[in-house]
Amino acid sequence: MKIDIYTSSKNGEKFISVQKGTKIEELSLPDTLDPDLKVLSPFRTRLDIELGAEHNALDQDDVITQIEENGFAIHGAKRTISL
């Protein structure tokens, strides 16, 4: 699945991802949505993710499941560097 990722303009650690080509402004987001996620900026486009594969910054299985169930995924991002 190819996704587009948007980041909160208020908190750079909060993200919403949608399937590539989805217009974020046309989504029906819940009233209970974190207020930080109501103002978004594009972060990354056309990221290819797949079930069962590891990614160094996000849980691909969770993002895909949320998009399939809700049309969008709310998540953070984490990068671990070992020396």
Secondary structure, DSSP 8 states (H G I E B T S, - for coil): -EEEEEEESS-TT-EEEEETT--GGGS---TTS-GGGGSEEEEEEEEE--TT---SSS-HHHHHHHHHHHSSEEE--------
